[in-house]
Amino acid sequence: MFGPESGKNGWNGLSFVFDKVRIGMDDRRTSRCDSFLDIFAREGCSMVEMSCAEHDWHAAGSQFITHTVGRVLEKLGLESTPVDTKGYETLLKLVENTAGDSFDLYYGLFLYNPNAMEQLERFGFAFESLKKQLFGRLHGLLHKQLFGIDKETQITLETTGLSTFR
């Protein structure tokens, strides 16, 4: 289903995932199941039939990383500004959609997701990689400003014996 923040303005456009199990071939049971599902279809839900295992596999990854990013952004205390870009508005909306849910819901996504620890580690590695990329570019720029030559060119000159920086 969907959390209280996702469904607070209605169900239209939200995915409703279902798996018809233990229905049997009895017409009454089949009809009762179809009537139940029709409630959500009439509300505008996107009806998605898949096995419970497949749902859990997809949901565990997407929901946990979404809630993690939303909660990290919440910790930054982001606020709307007079010049918000669409991208920034999307980030604020992510915070609103995730941080408004209870921490128990988030903890459940962590506790019952066998890949949660791996996702947290990958998130940390990705963040560190991005920082290294930024600092590496900054280092290269500073090197060029100080020595009038970029680091790669200096290394090439040094290895060929043409450098004047010895």
Sequence and secondary structure as in RCSB ss.txt:
>XXXX:A:sequence
MFGPESGKNGWNGLSFVFDKVRIGMDDRRTSRCDSFLDIFAREGCSMVEMSCAEHDWHAAGSQFITHTVGRVLEK
LGLESTPVDTKGYETLLKLVENTAGDSFDLYYGLFLYNPNAMEQLERFGFAFESLKKQLFGRLHGLLHKQLFGID
KETQITLETTGLSTFR
>XXXX:A:secstr
   TTTTTT STT EEEE   S  S HHHHHHHHHHHHHHHHTT EEEE  HHHHHHHHHHHHHHHHHHHHHHHH
TT    TT  HHHHHHHHHHHHHHTS HHHHHHHHHT TTHHHHHHHHHHHHHHHHHHHHHHHHHHHHHHHHSS 
HHHHHHHHHTT  S  
